[in-house]
Amino acid sequence: MPEAPKITWCPAITSLQKVIGGKWKIEILFYVALADVRHFGQLRRCLHGISDSTLFKQLKELVEDDFLERIDHGEVPPRVEYRLTRRGESFRPLVQTMWDWSEKEFKFSQEEAEQMRQARETLGVPQVRQP
C-alpha cells in the first residue's frame, strides 16, 4: 500500500477555521449574504437561541475579519447595518454551496423541508432536491 502524504499543517484551513469557527458565524453570513438581513434585531430573530452579547461578539469578529462592514448611521435611537465586504461577497457562493450540500445530505422533517422550499422561493434560489 502506498504511503499517505504527510501533511502536518495547512495554514489556509487553519486561517479559515479561525475566521468562521464561531458557533453562529456561518448562519450570520447566510442571513446577511443570501437573505439580505442587515440589522441586529433582524439577525437576532433569525438566530434562534442566540444571546444579544453572543450576537454582538460574533458580528464584531466578522467585522474585524473583514467579512462584514458595520455602518452606524449616527441616529438616535441607534441605527446600525451590517453589509458584506469584498471578502464577504467572495464567500457568498460558499454559503450557497453549504446550503445546497446540507439540503442534499441531511434528513429533514416535512415541516423543515417546506420551510426550506419557502425560503428558496422567497430568495429566488433554485431548490436542490424535491421534498
PyMOL commands that set and color helices and strands:
alter all, ss='L'
color gray80, all
select helices_A, chain A and resi 11-20+25-34+40-46+52-64+86-105+110-123
alter helices_A, ss='H'
color red, helices_A
select strands_A, chain A and resi 68-72+80-84
alter strands_A, ss='S'
color yellow, strands_A
deselect
rebuild
show_as cartoon
